[in-house]
């Protein structure tokens, strides 16, 4: 066709396009989303209401006051939140894409988010209000590393513990940096440019084989774990789910953009020294080259990212919106709080000789 008649459809082309559109619409109405991970067993009233709703295309049914009665740190609420947040990522096998914006599910999610956020604010009522107060303790390597989980794994950890740690962290690392991408359209100027530059590195700098999520999948393969997305959700305890839910909570709400920046900055500031210790742990235990590579990749990259996120992302954001400083500090403090809770859970289980997972992994 010439440039003139490229825009003039023939009768056959029109009929074909109409039939194709009709078939596509019909298929979209009758089929669920592309297969994601499978739904897992409920852990209480709220997660049961969510899983039943997702399996049946119905509204979630739970008793009045169920959210208010739920433990904001508990297995039930944290799993229910995770399931609803996951509709914005890969979804679930057999669940229609349209459920992502189902108003009944969103109303329930909003109520649970309020419960979770209120619990965080209560815990951090005396927490930092300035960026300096929030980040100053993180910028100095502590002399006493006895409470550091990465230090424990570096010096004493065994291969089975590295496997458990990787299985737990897979719920985030197999979608690494995705929750933080939500903030990009909510930033401007310096903050946006710097955030995009960091995310570009997280997503492999244009090379699919260097996407951090893919590097973590290779780490899991070295550790003889299943790298399928969401594979270990059913084994993940509430303290782990809460760390991932925090990112989604901050990322999906424009009003919490400052908190998400604080969270992201906290992760980047603490990543490089922790990754160095984890790389040594993987090497000492003979975990494999891909397992070691994931962490060595983060040592240098995140040392650079730490400077960029503090000076350009936070600096740029607060230059544009100085009223968000307390939110940035809150995001950082909430991240530290939940990571400490997770570390305590893991160390307590291992000290008892138990698995930190809800059900132990099989030996490879």
N, C-alpha and C positions, 0 to 999 in steps of 0.2 A: 504494500500500500504506500501511496505517497503521503506527504505531510497533510494534504487536504483531506483524503478520505480515511485517514487513520481514526478519526473521531466519528465516522458515520457507520454504525453497525449494520450489517446485513440482517435480513430476516432470520437466516439460519443462526447467525451469531447471537441475535437477540433471544431466540427460542432456547438455544443452548444455555445462555447465561441465566435465563429465567428458571430453567429446569435445575441447573446447578445450584442456584440460590435457594430454590425451594427444597431441594434434597438436603442442602447444608443446614437450613433452618430446622427441617424435620429431624435430622440426625442430632442437632444440638438440643432439641427439646426432649429427645427420647434416650439419649445416652448421658452417662455421667462424665465427670472430668477424666482426663488421662490418668492412668493408674499412678497414684502416689503410694506412700506407706499405708499399711493397714491400720484400722482403728484398734485400740487396745482395750483391755478390760477396765471397767470403771473401778473407782476406789471410794465411792460414796454417793450420796444423793445428787450432788451437782454434776459430777462427771458422768453419772448414770443418765441423768436427764439429757446431757449433751450428746453422749454416744447414741442413745435411743433416737434422739431427734435427727442426728446425721444419718443414721441407718434407715430411717423411715420417711425422710422428707417432711417430718411433722415439726410443730413448735415444741420447744423444750418444756417438759412438765415437771415442776418441782414444787414443793409445798411452800406456802407463804412463810417468809422469814428464814428460808433455807440458807440464803447468802449471809444473813446477819449471824446465824448460828455457826457458820463454818469457821474453822480455824484458818486465818489468813495465810499461815505458813504451812498448812497441812496438805496431805496428799490429795485430798478430794478437790479443793479449790484450785490448787496449783495445776493439777492435771486438766481440770475443766478449762481453765484459762489457756493452757498450752494448746489444747485441741482447737479452741476457737481462734487463737492467733494463727495456728498453722494453716487455716483456711486462706490466709493472705500470702502464704509461701507455696509449698508444693501441694497442699490439699491432702485428701485421703482417697484411697482406692474405693470406688463405688459411691463417692459423695459428689453431687453436682457442683460445678463451679459457681452456680448462682447462689449457693448457700453462703458464700463469702459475705454478701451484703443482706442476708436475711434479717429483717427488722427484729424478729423475736430473739434470734441468737444474739444480735447486737445489744438488745436491751439487757439480756442476762449477762453478757460480757461486761457491759458498763457497770452493772451492780457489783460484779466480782472485782473489777478494776478499782472501784471506789473503796472496797474493803481492803484490798492489797495496798493501795496507795496510802490509805489512812494509817494502816499498820506501820508502813515505812516512815511516815511523818511522825508518828508517836515515838518510834524507836530513835529517830534522829532529831527529836525536839531540841536537844542541846547541841546539835551538830554544827558544823561550820557554816558561816553565812557568806564568806568571801572566798574567792578563788585561791588566794594566797594561803589562807588557813586550811583549805581542803587539800591542796596539792603539796604543801611544804613537807609533810611527813613522808610523802611518796618519792620525793626527789633525793632522799638520802638513804643509802643502803644501810639497813639496820645492822648493828654489831652482833646482836643476838638473833640468830636465824632458827632458833629451836622451834618456833611456831610456824615456820615456813614449810608448806607442803612440798614445794619444789626442792627445797634443801634436803628434806627427808628422803625424797625419791633419789636425789643425786647421791647421797651418802650411804643410805641404808635400804632403799627400796628394792623390792624383788620384781622379777619379770611379771608375775601374776598381778602385782599392784599397778604396774605400768599399764597392763592390759585393762584393768578395771578403770583406771583414770582415763584412758583413751576412750573407752566405751561411754563413760559419763560425758566427757567433753564433746563427743561426736554430735550431740544434739545441737550444739552451736557450730562447731568447726566445719561440719558438712554444709553449712550455709554461711560460712564466715563472711562478715562485712555486709551481708544482706540487710539486717535490721538497721544498720547505720545509714544505708543509702536513702532511707526515707527522709532524712533531714536535708538532703541536698537542695530540693526545690524550696525549702524554707529558709535558706541562707542567701546572702547577697555578697557581692564584692569579694574582699580578701578571704572571708570565711568560706564562701562557696568554692572559690578557686583552689584553696588549700585542701578542703575536704575532698574535692574531686581528684586532686593529685594523689592523695593518700589512698583513696578507694581504687584508683587506677592500678596502684601497686598491689593492693589486696586481691584484685581480680586478674593478676598475672601480667599486667603491663602489655596487654595485647597478645599474650601467649597462653593458649588454653592449658598447656601442660604445666604452667606455673601458677594457675589459679590456686589460692591457698586452700580452698575446699578440696580440690583435687589432690593437692599434696597431703592433706590429712587422710584422704581415702587411701593413699599409698602407704601412709604410716600404719593405718589399720590393717592393711593387707600384710605388712611386715610382721605385725603382732598377731597374725592369724585371727583377726576379727572380721566380721562381715561389714564391708564398707557401704552397704545399702543405706540410703537416706532414711532416717527414722527407725532403724533396725532395733535400737536399744531403748526406745521410749518406754516400753513396758517395765524395764528394769531400773529406770531412772527414778530416784527418790525425790521428794519435794524440795530439799535444799538445792538440788541441781536444777530442777524445773524452774525454780524461782529466779535463778541467775539468767536463764534464757528469756523467761517471761518479762523480766525487767526491761530488756532491750526492746522487745516488741511493744510493751506498754509505752515507753518513751517514744519509740519510733512512729507509732501509729497516731499520735496526738500532736498536732501542731503546737498546742499550748505547752507541751513538754519538750519543745525543741532544745531549750537551754539545758535541760536535764540530760537529754541524749548526747549533746556535745560533752557534758561533764562526764558521762559514762564512757564515751569513746576515748576521751583524753586520759581517763584513769586507766583504761585497758592498755593504751599505747605507752603510757609512762611506766607502767609496771611490767610490760611484756619482755623487754630486752634482757634484764637480769634473770628473770624467771625462765625465759627460753634458754639462756646459756646453761642454767643448772639442769633443765630438762634434757638438753642435748647430751650433757655429760652422763645423765642417768641412762639414757637410751644406749649410749656407747658402752658404759660399764656393764649393763645387763645383756649386751649383745642383741639388742632389739632388731637391728637391721639398718641398712643405709637410708632407706626412705623414711624410717621412723626418726632417725637422727636428722635427716635433711629438713624435715618440717620445722624443727626448732632452730637449727642453724640459720635457716632462711629468715627467721623472725629476729634473730639477735641483731644483725646489722640494719635490716629494714626498719625495725621498730625504734631503734636508737635515733634514726633520722626522723621518723614519724613523730616521735615524742616532741622534738623541737618545733616541728611544723604545727602540730596540733595545739601546742600551748601558745606559741607566739602568733600564729596566723589564724587558726580556726577560732580559738577562744578569744584571742586579741581582736580579730576582725569582728566577731559576733558582738563583743561588748562595746566596741567602738560604735557599732550601729545601734545596738540595743542594750545600753548599760543597765537597765532595770532587770536584765536576766541573770545578773551575777549570782544571786542567791540560788537560782534554779541550777546553774552550772555546778555550784558547790554541792547542792543536794544530789545531783546525779552522780557526782564523784563519791560522796559519802555513802549513798545507797549501794553503789557497786562494791565498795569496801565491806560494808555490812554483810551483804549477801555472800560475797566470796569468803569472808571469815566464817559465816555459818556453814557453808559447804565444806571448808577445810576442817572445821571442828567435827562435822559429821563423818568425814572420811577417816580422819585420824582416830576418832573414837572407835569406829568399827574395826579398823586394822589393829588397834591396840588390844581389842578384845579377841582378836583372831578371827573376826567375822568379815564377810564381804561388805563393801560399801554400797553395793547394788542391792536392789530389792530381792533379786534372786541371783546366786553366783553364776559366773561364766563357767562353761565346760572347759576342762583343760584341753589345750590344742593337741 
